[in-house]
């Protein structure tokens, strides 16, 4: 019994000691409960189980739920196929770095074995992770293509790979924030070097644009190195290179430009060159030639940074045509020849003054008397552009016969107008004239006199109300005549007559209408009837016209316009019939009809247009239906 008590006392003491140790460790900040209860457990692995496109150059990271012993890592990881590696623990995180990296496009299984925690507890059972590494990338297509010629200075360069180089999320992030583009691979090497900006349009599509454009007449060699991306994700088995040649353009712009007209006699020829063209070489190959006699024009050349200016020693010939030429063999700044054939453009020097347009047109007829402007437009400037106060000092080249009261002025540097201050005379032929000798600032002049003529409108009758052939005319309403211009009422009083069927004049009163009337007038040129309004007079018969009688409204050619006293172009006559008293001509059913349909309507036909309200008011059917 005493021995049994001793054992119990000893066991109790050990338990108490263990409790004291554990409590002491906890109080000292070291929690070893989980380490004693179970071994380490895998929290995550990168790349994950089943991952595709794992980076062969990147470390494999395994995260556990508790710190590990570094010594336990040496043989704890196995690759299939076998891979040499180094492993290091940082607390609960282990980095496994394959020596020399994994194989591109390989399938691997990683087995995580007996790693131990800090108190020696091991992983309960192995963990297996399968993944596939990123394959080698290859260039699938490029633009410009290998060997391409005449590539434009602003042409973009594109490379399309067959596999992902940049993850999709990084492409999207750079699109949202362009500053992140600098973090992405820039996989191209240029010879000669080029400054520019690259952009990943997709995980496989890269685009590059030169900052200042491609140099002209230059062979560019572009190389995609083996390491497409610095992180190792994009890797090629071998570098890829191709070449292209840029276009050889000489000219950017010229003044005068090709086919320019009215160039001043003292104007220099300015040639702006395309980027990369040697100015000295281009100016040495320049010639200016008279297109008529093919003689070269002497002059001096001034060279500037991107252009040269040719100044003729003498004024160019008035009305002459010239050809500017740049011969073949111009060099780029890199010494390469640019143009294999000569370049040329032509321009015409301003000539003598000529009349380009007149208003009204020559031999125009029926010009309205209230025409606002008589215009002559020359083929190039005649005077300087001045304000209204200086118009009096400018030439007044246009005269009119017969004379017209008006004000002459230059509408612009090449257009002179006369604005009449009173209506033109009707039925009058005017002649506008410009004397020879009118000069321009360039030394040109109007060599021959110039004149043209036009005729103003002749008085005519547009039409009448009622029109010719009008039926059912009211016996009491005034009769209207519409003219194309104001007429002299005194002459109309003699010229306008209303005649009955026997040719006897019907008395009445003629006066200017309060409102102009509108009538249809048959246009002689288009042969169409158009609605016209104009000066309108009204003839009111002294007594109602006879019912059913035929009358003629006539205007003799003695009628004259109120301005200019011009006679009517031709006499006018309109014959019409006054509405007769109405009569019932027929009906349905007819009178005496014994078989009328009781469900049909009654139709009444009259000889004249009727006021149907009055017909209904006076119509009686007996017996009442």
Number of C-alpha atoms within 10 A of each C-alpha: 5 6 8 8 10 11 11 10 11 11 12 12 12 11 11 11 12 12 12 12 12 15 13 12 14 13 10 9 8 11 13 13 11 11 18 13 8 13 22 25 20 16 12 14 15 16 21 15 15 13 14 16 19 23 23 25 21 18 20 19 18 19 20 19 16 18 19 26 19 17 12 18 20 13 12 16 21 16 17 11 11 10 18 13 17 14 18 17 19 12 16 18 20 21 17 19 20 19 12 11 16 23 18 23 17 15 17 19 17 19 16 20 19 21 26 24 25 18 13 15 18 20 20 14 13 14 14 14 17 17 19 21 21 26 23 19 23 22 16 12 14 16 15 19 14 15 12 14 17 14 18 16 19 14 15 16 16 19 20 20 17 15 18 20 28 20 14 14 11 17 20 16 13 18 15 11 10 12 10 14 19 12 10 18 19 19 19 16 14 14 11 11 10 16 12 12 13 20 20 24 16 18 19 20 20 22 18 19 18 17 11 12 17 25 25 27 26 23 18 19 17 19 16 20 17 18 18 21 17 13 13 18 25 25 24 20 13 13 14 14 15 16 17 19 21 21 19 27 19 24 16 12 14 16 15 22 16 15 13 13 17 20 22 19 20 15 15 20 17 18 25 19 21 20 20 22 28 23 23 17 16 24 21 12 15 20 17 22 17 17 16 10 9 11 11 14 18 13 14 11 17 12 15 11 9 15 22 20 19 20 18 18 12 11 13 21 16 18 17 17 21 24 20 24 16 21 18 16 16 27 23 25 18 13 14 16 19 23 19 11 11 13 14 14 16 19 20 23 21 23 23 19 23 18 16 12 14 18 14 19 15 15 12 15 17 14 19 18 21 15 15 16 17 19 21 23 21 17 16 20 19 24 17 13 14 13 8 10 7 9 15 11 8 13 15 17 16 19 16 17 11 13 11 17 14 15 12 21 19 25 15 15 16 20 21 23 23 22 16 18 14 13 16 24 23 25 23 19 17 19 17 21 17 19 14 14 14 19 17 19 11 16 12 19 17 19 14 12 12 14 15 17 17 19 22 20 22 23 25 22 21 24 27 25 20 22 19 16 11 15 17 15 21 17 19 14 14 17 20 24 28 25 22 19 23 17 24 16 18 12 18 20 15 13 18 23 21 22 17 17 12 8 10 11 14 17 14 13 11 21 14 16 16 9 12 18 20 20 21 16 18 15 12 8 6 8 9 11 12 14 13 17 19 19 19 25 26 22 22 19 18 11 11 12 20 17 16 18 15 20 22 20 25 18 23 19 19 17 26 25 25 18 15 15 16 21 21 22 17 14 16 20 17 18 19 20 23 20 21 18 12 13 11 10 10 13 12 13 16 12 8 7 9 8 7 13 9 8 6 9 10 12 10 13 13 13 13 16 12 12 8 9 8 9 11 9 8 8 7 9 7 5 5 5 5
